Amino acid sequence: MTETSGVVALIPARAGSKRLPNKNMYPFHGKPLAAWTLELARGLFFDRIVVSTDDEPLRTLASPDPAFTVRGRPAKLGNDTATILDVIRHVADEQALREEDVVVLLQVTAPLRVASDVTEALRLFEAHGRRRTVVSVSESTYPPALLWRIGADGGLESFLPQQGPAVTRKQDHGSTYFWNDVVLVDSVANFRRPGRNLFSDNPVPLVIPRERGVAIDYPVQMTMAQALFPPRDERLSQ
């Protein structure tokens, strides 16, 4: 980063998960799920770590630690329609972040991330001139052309009829990637640009191994993440 910019970690965690109740504080290898992200952020060299939450147990967990700036949310950012981009912009305004400051988004739903995932994302952001969003992704296990949906008549219809499922062998389809909640990096100025979505139009991918790219939204993903812990940084074994 430049000498004039700050690097701010943002940890957003909304209360009231319906698919996995009490997700932020769900027990994960001896600690609340959110604690793994908090501890990883504390161990990195951020100028500020902001925890944006309306979850009182999480506030109680994080507030005693001076490393964290724990902030509540207005009601409009605590419902199911609020977006992460809305939260980023709210935090940028509330914390008076500068346009050149860099926000590193760390979701508590990705407990298998390792520190080098974050530092590599920052390196990529700098390598691309701080112009393009860096988004962590993992390779999908199933080609989109082989996905189905249930039609109005109750039968299966191809989700992408223009692409398949004429070719049914999975290995004959090209690789696709999904956002895995591990890390996302961009400048405050870029996040504030009108009309963009969270990822922007031409993001830079940071490819994370599937074994660390489990994003927890459902109980089955919690089970998967529990089984894959502790995470392994493949770069360290090369």
C-alpha positions in Angstrom: 0.0 0.0 0.0 1.1 3.6 -0.4 2.4 5.6 2.6 -0.8 7.8 2.6 -3.4 5.0 2.6 -4.7 3.0 5.5 -5.7 -0.7 5.4 -8.9 -1.4 7.3 -10.2 -4.9 8.0 -14.0 -5.0 8.0 -15.7 -8.0 9.7 -19.5 -7.8 9.1 -21.7 -10.2 11.1 -25.5 -9.9 11.1 -27.6 -11.5 13.8 -30.6 -13.6 13.0 -29.4 -16.2 10.6 -32.3 -18.4 9.6 -30.5 -21.2 7.8 -28.0 -21.8 10.7 -29.4 -20.2 13.9 -26.8 -18.3 16.1 -24.2 -18.8 13.3 -21.8 -16.2 14.5 -21.4 -17.8 17.9 -21.9 -21.4 16.7 -19.2 -23.7 18.4 -16.4 -24.4 16.0 -13.4 -26.4 17.4 -13.6 -25.0 20.9 -14.5 -21.3 20.0 -17.4 -19.4 18.6 -17.2 -19.4 14.8 -16.6 -15.6 14.6 -13.6 -15.9 17.0 -11.5 -17.5 14.3 -11.9 -14.5 12.0 -11.4 -12.0 14.8 -8.2 -13.7 15.9 -6.7 -14.0 12.4 -7.4 -10.3 11.8 -5.8 -9.3 15.1 -2.6 -11.1 14.0 -2.2 -9.2 10.8 -1.0 -5.6 10.3 -4.2 -3.7 9.8 -4.4 0.0 10.7 -7.9 -0.6 12.0 -10.2 -3.6 12.5 -13.9 -2.7 12.4 -16.6 -5.2 13.5 -20.0 -4.2 12.2 -22.7 -6.2 13.9 -26.1 -6.2 15.5 -25.4 -9.5 17.3 -25.1 -8.7 21.0 -23.2 -11.9 21.9 -20.6 -11.1 19.3 -20.4 -7.5 20.6 -19.7 -9.0 24.0 -17.0 -11.2 22.6 -15.2 -8.6 20.6 -15.7 -5.3 22.6 -13.2 -6.0 25.5 -10.3 -6.3 23.0 -8.9 -2.9 22.1 -7.8 -4.2 18.7 -11.4 -4.0 17.6 -13.6 -1.1 16.8 -17.1 -2.6 17.4 -19.9 -0.7 15.8 -23.7 -1.4 15.7 -25.8 -1.0 12.7 -28.9 1.1 11.8 -32.0 -1.1 11.6 -32.0 -0.8 7.8 -28.7 -2.7 7.7 -29.9 -5.5 10.0 -32.6 -7.1 7.8 -32.5 -9.7 5.0 -32.5 -7.1 2.2 -29.3 -5.2 3.3 -26.3 -6.0 1.3 -22.6 -6.2 2.3 -21.9 -3.3 0.0 -24.4 -1.2 2.0 -22.5 -2.2 5.1 -19.1 -1.3 3.6 -20.4 2.2 2.6 -22.0 2.8 6.0 -18.7 1.9 7.8 -16.7 4.0 5.4 -18.9 7.0 6.2 -19.2 6.4 9.9 -15.5 5.9 10.4 -14.6 8.8 8.1 -12.4 6.6 5.9 -10.6 8.4 3.1 -11.1 7.6 -0.6 -7.6 6.1 -0.8 -8.1 3.8 2.2 -8.3 0.1 1.5 -11.0 -2.1 2.9 -10.3 -5.8 3.4 -13.6 -7.7 3.8 -13.4 -10.8 6.1 -16.6 -12.8 6.5 -16.9 -14.8 9.7 -18.4 -17.6 7.5 -15.0 -18.6 6.2 -13.1 -20.0 9.2 -10.7 -22.0 7.1 -8.9 -18.9 5.7 -5.2 -18.6 6.5 -3.2 -15.4 6.9 -1.5 -15.7 3.5 -4.9 -15.6 1.8 -5.3 -12.1 3.1 -1.7 -10.9 2.4 -1.9 -12.4 -1.1 -5.1 -10.6 -1.8 -3.5 -7.3 -0.8 -0.5 -8.1 -3.0 -2.7 -8.7 -6.0 -4.6 -5.5 -5.3 -1.4 -3.5 -5.3 -0.1 -5.4 -8.4 -3.1 -4.3 -10.4 -2.6 -0.7 -9.5 -5.3 -0.6 -6.8 -7.9 -0.2 -9.7 -9.6 -3.6 -9.6 -11.4 -5.5 -6.8 -9.7 -8.7 -5.6 -12.2 -11.5 -4.9 -11.3 -14.8 -3.5 -12.9 -17.8 -5.3 -12.8 -21.5 -5.3 -13.4 -23.9 -8.2 -16.9 -25.2 -8.4 -17.5 -28.9 -8.2 -20.5 -28.9 -10.6 -20.7 -27.3 -14.1 -23.5 -24.7 -14.4 -24.6 -26.3 -17.7 -25.6 -29.5 -15.8 -27.8 -27.7 -13.2 -31.6 -28.0 -13.3 -34.5 -26.1 -11.9 -38.1 -27.3 -11.2 -40.4 -25.8 -13.8 -44.0 -24.7 -13.5 -45.3 -28.2 -14.4 -43.2 -29.8 -11.7 -40.6 -31.3 -14.1 -36.9 -30.6 -14.4 -35.7 -28.1 -16.9 -32.2 -27.0 -17.7 -31.0 -24.0 -15.8 -28.9 -23.0 -18.9 -30.8 -24.4 -21.8 -28.4 -22.8 -24.4 -25.5 -24.8 -22.9 -26.8 -28.2 -21.9 -27.2 -30.8 -20.7 -26.1 -32.1 -24.1 -22.7 -32.9 -22.7 -23.2 -34.8 -19.5 -19.6 -35.7 -18.5 -18.6 -33.2 -15.9 -14.9 -33.3 -16.9 -15.8 -32.1 -20.4 -17.0 -28.7 -19.1 -14.7 -25.8 -18.4 -13.9 -24.7 -14.9 -16.1 -22.2 -13.1 -15.6 -20.5 -9.8 -17.7 -19.2 -6.8 -17.2 -16.5 -4.2 -16.1 -18.2 -1.1 -16.3 -15.5 1.6 -12.6 -15.7 2.4 -11.4 -12.2 1.4 -12.4 -9.3 -0.8 -10.2 -6.1 -1.2 -10.9 -2.7 -2.8 -10.5 1.0 -2.1 -13.1 3.1 -0.4 -13.3 5.2 -3.6 -14.1 2.2 -5.7 -16.7 0.9 -3.3 -18.4 4.2 -3.5 -18.7 4.3 -7.2 -22.4 4.5 -8.3 -23.9 1.5 -9.9 -21.4 -1.1 -8.9 -22.1 -4.4 -7.1 -20.0 -5.9 -4.4 -17.6 -7.5 -6.9 -17.4 -4.7 -9.5 -17.4 -5.4 -13.3 -13.9 -6.9 -13.7 -12.5 -8.3 -10.5 -9.2 -10.1 -10.1 -9.5 -13.7 -8.8 -7.6 -15.0 -5.9 -8.1 -18.8 -6.3 -8.4 -20.6 -2.9 -8.2 -24.4 -2.7 -11.6 -26.0 -2.3 -10.5 -27.3 1.1 -10.3 -23.8 2.4 -13.1 -22.3 0.4 -16.1 -23.6 2.4 -18.5 -20.7 3.0 -20.8 -21.6 5.8 -24.5 -20.8 5.2 -26.2 -24.1 5.9 -25.6 -26.8 8.6 -24.1 -29.2 6.0 -21.4 -26.6 5.3 -20.6 -26.3 9.0 -20.2 -30.0 9.1 -17.8 -29.9 6.1 -15.8 -27.0 7.6 -15.5 -28.9 10.9 -14.2 -31.9 9.1 -11.6 -29.9 7.1 -10.2 -28.1 10.1 -7.4 -27.2 10.6 -6.8 -25.4 7.3 -3.6 -26.0 5.4 -1.8 -23.4 3.4 -0.7 -25.2 0.3 1.9 -22.5 -0.5 3.8 -23.5 2.6 4.2 -27.1 1.4 5.7 -26.2 -2.0 
